[in-house]
Amino acid sequence: MSHPQAIAYYNRGCEATGAGRPAEAAGYFLQALEMEPGSLMARFNLGCALRESGDVRGAVSAFRQCSIDHPDHADSFYNLACALEAAADLPAAIAAYRACLEQHPEHRESAFNLASCLQREGAVEQAIAAYRSCMLRHSDHPDAAYNLASLLVSEGDDEEALALLENLNRRFPGREKTVQNLAIVRWRRHLRDSLAAEAGVDVRRILVACMPKSGSTFLADVLAKLPGMQRAHLVPDYGRREQELDLEQLINHQGLSYVSQLHLRPSKLSQELLAGFRVKVVFLYRNIWDVMASLRDHMHTHSTDWSMALIEPSFRGWDADRQYEFLARAMMPWFIDFYVSWSQEPDRLAVSYEELMADPEGTVARIAAWAGIVASSAEIGLALGETGRSATFNKGGSGRGRAVPDAARAHVAALAGFYPEVDFTPLMR
């Protein structure tokens, strides 16, 4: 820059930038460019000032012109790409980062940001290749190794991910996100090795994913007495603990055919574990009003330890209306979520308490056929006869829900109202 007035405007722009007045600075840089249109520093700093003042489009225009006029200026390409990324134009940002790397292949942050943009754009294979290229040229870039490891995990390549994360942990010990991901990858490798250990073993497995007070103990006991079947506990403990599947318990029952019974809602991980260990799900539900009446009775005579809500001993001294209001407000959200979630899962067999009680032999036969358990009518009848109806039925039967007050019913119906696409008729007859 040689024009005295251009230099003066440029210096004022730099002073305004330093004072935190980017909009004012942009005005001075524009005035400098009127005097010297080809000034690299005036146009580059104009782009920076516009970006700082929130004018992303103006910044894109300034950096683009700068990169055209000065193709040897790496920061112009890099800042153009960053501005495009800020404008949420990822395809253009990717093209700009690539253009920067073509001119300046050693530009460290362009290499990393290119991979990051490709990852955000969903181009997984290209992102993996870009992270590898970044690491090849810039082995000291921990985030490139970390992001590559995360992508590899999502693609099922635990071995390379584990090697990358262990190396990162050696070089940068105690880095929080590395330690966290390292634990996850080690867990996933343990899962993969466990699944491989029983590949090819012929098994029949059922999880009765059930509402409390839905006849699940009776059903699980009957299924466990069918040929080749037995009971299995897929959690280390019950009580107040959420009954989420436990990997070690699944491993402990490898090689066996079994039935298990859990108050479990579906999740991405639980579905992965169920599919991996070849466990088929029976989704067992019951009329919600009958459930509420049965729960209330249960809490007067049995344990009040439930994962759905903390129930104080004083519950037993409340009047019936207050007890039902508590059940409706504190516990029924879990039941509605359970019903909605399993209703939307495609790979499960829905069974109601009512049909189990009306036709136990036919219902058990349907479950057995669906799970691939070979059992004759005589064997099913024997299993039913040996099991009988246990005390956990707690005055079992339909129609007890008539005792649920209208106010409590209204609370539960309001919860269901948030899911207009779900048919609650089987639950709320």
N, C-alpha and C positions, 0 to 999 in steps of 0.2 A: 504494500500500500504506500503510495507516494504523494497523493493529493493532500495538502495540509488540512483542508476542511474535512475531508473524508477521515483522516486520522483523528481529528478532534471529535467527530461524531462517534467514531469507533470507540475511542477512549471513554466517552460519556456512557456509551452502551455498556462497556465493561464495568464502569463504576455503578451503574444502575443494577446490573446483574449481581454484583457483589453486595449491594444493599438490599437485595431481595425484592427488586421491582422489575420482574421480567417483561411485563407489558410495555413499560417505559423504555426498557433496554431494546426491545424489538423495534420501536420507533426510531431510535438512534441508529441501529444497524441498517435499517432501511434507507435512512438518509445517507449513510456512508456508501451504500451500494448505488445510490443515485449518482454519487460522484465517481465511484470506481466499481462498475458492475461486475468486474471479474475478480474481485477480492475474495479469496478463499476464506479467510478468517471472518470477514464481515458476514458472508452468507452462512457459514457454518454456525457462528454464534447466533445469527438470526434464528436458525432452526432450533437451537437449544433454548433460546428465549421464548419462542412461540410454544414449544412443547411445555416449558415450565409454566407458561401463562394459561395453558389448557387448550390452545389452538393446535390440535393434533394435525388437522388437515393442512394448516399452514406450515407446520413443521415438516410434514411429508414432502410438500412442494419444495421447501427450501433445501432439504437434504438431498432430494432427487436431483435438483439443478446442480447442487454442489458436486454430486457424484459424477454427473455428466461432464461438468467443466473441469473436474480434477479427479480423473479415474485412478490416480495413484494415491489418493487420500483415503486410507482404510477406514478412518473414523466416520467419514461421510457415508460410506456404504453401511457401516454398522449402525449408525444412528438412524439412517433411513429405515433399515429393517426393524429397529426397535420402535420407531414411530408407527410403522405399519402394524406391528404387533399390538401396540397400545390402541390402535384404531380397530382392533379385532379383525383385521384383514390378514388372516394367517397364510393363505396361499401366496399373497403378494410378499409378505414378510419372509416366507420360505425362499421365494425367488430372490429376494434381496440379500439374504444371508448367503445363498449359494453364489450370487454375483460377487459378493465381498470375498468369499473364499477362493473364487476363481482368480481374482486379482491379488489376493493376499492369503494364501493357503495356511499361513501360520497364525492367523488371527484367532486367538484362543476362545474368546467369548462368542464370536460368530459361529465357531464350530459347535460349541455347547448349545447355544440358542437355536441353531438349526435343528439339532436333534430334539430339543424340547418342543419346538413348534410342530415338528412331525409327529411327536407323541401326542400332543394335544389335538392334532388334526385326525388322529386315529390311524395314521400310516405306520403301523407297528414295526413291520419289517424294515422299512426305510429308517425309522427312528433308531432301531437296534444297530443298523449299519452305521448311522451317523454318530451314535455314541461310541461305537468301536473305533471309528476314524478319529474322533476327538481324543480318545484315550491313547491311541497310537502316537499322536503328535504331542499330546499334553498329558503325560502320565501322572502329573501332579494335580490333576483336576479331580478332587474327590466326588463332586456332585455328578460328574459324568459316569463314574463307576457306580455310584449309588443308584442313579436313575436307570442305568443299564440293568443292574441287578433286579430292580423292581419290575422292569418290563419282562425280564427273563422268567421271574416267578409267575407273572400273569400268563406267560406262554407255556408254563409247565417245565421249564428248564431249571430245576432246583440245583443241580450239580454246579453249573457255571456260576449261578447266582451266589451259592454258598462260598465258592472260592473267591469271588470278587469281594463279598462282604467280610470274609475272614481277613483278607489282605488289607481292606480298608481299616478294619478294627485294629490290626497290628500297627498300621502307619499312623492312624489317628485314634488312639485308644479313648474309650469312654464317650465317643460321639453318640448322642442320644438316639438319633434316628437309625444309625447303623446298628447299634445294639438291639434296638427293637426289631428291625427287619431281620437281623441275624437269628434272633429267637424264633421268628415266624418261619423262616426258611428251614431251620433245623427241625421244627415241628412238622413242616410239610414233608421233609425228606423221611422223617419217621413214619408219617402216614403212608407215603408211597411205598416204603420198604415193607410195611405191615400188609398192605393190600397185595403186594407181589408175593408175599409168603404163602397166601392161600389161594392164589390164582389156580383155577381149574378144579378146586374142591367143590363137590356138589352139595349145596346146602339149601335149606328152606328157612327163611327168617321173616318174622312178622313183628312189627311194632304197632301196638294198639295205642295210637295217639288219641288221648281221651279227655273229655271233661270229667272232673270229679263227679261222683254220684251218678255215673252213666252205666253202671254194670260192668265196668272194665275188669275188675278183679275176677268176677265170675267168667267173663269171656276169655281172659288170658289163661285162667286155670283150665278151662275146657280145651283150649287150643294146645296147651302144654301136654295134655294127656293123649293127643293124637299120635299115631305111629311116628317115631323118630324125632319127636319134638320134646322140648323141655323149657323150663322157665329160665330167664336170664335177667340180670340187673345191669342195665347199661349206664347207670350213674353210681357214684361211690356212696351217696347219701341222699336222703329225702328231706322231710321236715320243711324248714323255711327256705331251703335251697331251691333255686329254679332248676327244674329237671331237664337240664341241657345234656345232650349226649356227651359221654366222656370217652376220649380216644383209648385210654388205657383199658377201660372196661370192654370196649369193642374188641380190642386185641386179646383180652383175657378169654373171650368166647370164640376165638378163631377155630375153624374146623367143625363147629357145632351148628346144628339146626335148632332154632329156639323161637320163643315168643317173649316179648318184653312189653311192658305197660308203663307209659309215661304221660304226664300232663305237659305235653310239649307242643309249642307252636312252631310252624315251619320257619326256617331262615335259610339263607344261601349256604352257610356252612353245614347246618344240620342235613340239608338235602344232599350236599356233597358226601357227607359221611354215610348217610343211608344208602345212597347209590353205590358208593365205593365198597361197602360191606354187604351189599345185596340184601338190604332189609326192606321189605315191602310194608307200606303203611296202611293200616285200617284206621280210618278217621271216624271215631265213635262219639256221638252226641246224643243229647236228650232234650226233651221239652224244657225250656229254660225255667218255667214257673215251677215245674216239679223238682227241678234241680235246686231251686232256692228253698223250697220247703224241706227237701231232704238235707240240704246243707245246714239249715237252722237246727233240725233235729240232731244231726251229727255233732254239732258243736255243744250241745247240751250233755251228750253222753260219751263223746270221744275227744280226741286231741283237737286243739284249736290251732295247731301248727299248719299253716298253709303258705305257699309262696306268693299267692295272689294279693294278700293283704295281711298286715299285722293285726291279730285279733287279741284284745286284752281279755283277761279273765272276767272283767266286769260285764262283758257281752251277755253272759248268762243271766244277769240280773235285770237287763233291760226289758221293757215291754215289747210285745211282738212287732208293733209298728216300727219302733226304732230299730229293732234287729233287722227287719226286712229292708228298711231304708239303708242301713249300713251295707248289707249284702248288695243292694242295687247300686250304690254309689262307689263302694270300695272294691268289691270283688267282680261284679258283672262286666266291667270293662275288659278284664282278662278273657271272660267267656265269649264275649262278642268278638274280640280280636281273634281268639282261637277259631271260632266258627267261620268268620269271614276269611281268615288266612288259609285254612285248609279247604274251604269251599273253592278257592281260586287256584288250588294246586291241581294239575292234571293227573299226576301219577299217584293216585291213592284210591282206596275203596271206601266209600261212605256207607256207614251202618248206623242206624238209630237204635237207641235203647228199646224203643217201642216195638220195632220189628224183631229184635233179639228176644224180647219177652213173648211176643205173639207166636213166633215160629223159631225156637232155638235150634232145632235140628236143621231146618232149611237154611238159616242164617250161617250156622257154622259150616255147613256143606258148601255154601257159596264162597265163604272166606277161604276154606281149604282149597277149593278148585282154583280160585284166583291166585293163591300163593304157591300152587304146585304141590300141595300135600296130598298124597294118595291115601284116602281114608274111606272105608266102606260105611254104609249106613249103620251097620252094627257097631263099628268102632266109634263112630260119632255118638251113637246112643249110649255106649258104655262110658265114654268120656263125660257126657252130660250127666249120667246117673251117678258116677263117682264124685263129680264136683258138687252137684246140688246147688242150693242157693245159700251162700254164706251170709254171716251176720252183717257184712258190710252193705247188704242191700238196704238196711236201715228203713224198714217199712216200705220196701220197693213197690212200685206200681205206678200207674198213670192216673192223673186227675187230682193228685195231692196239691198241685199248684193253685187250686181255687182259693187257698188260704192267703195267697200273696195279695196285699192291699193294692188298691188302684194307684196310690201315690208311688209305690215302689215300681209297679208295672210301667208307669209313665216315665220314670227315670231310665229304665232299660230300653223302652221303646224309643226314647230320644237318642240313645246311643246307636241303636240300629238305624235310625233315620239318617245318620251320616253316610250310610252305604246304600243308596237307593238302587244300585244295580244288583244287590244281593237279595236272593229270595229267602226271607226269614220265616216263611210259612211253616217249614218242618220244626222250627225252634219255638215258635210262639203260637201254636194252635190253641 
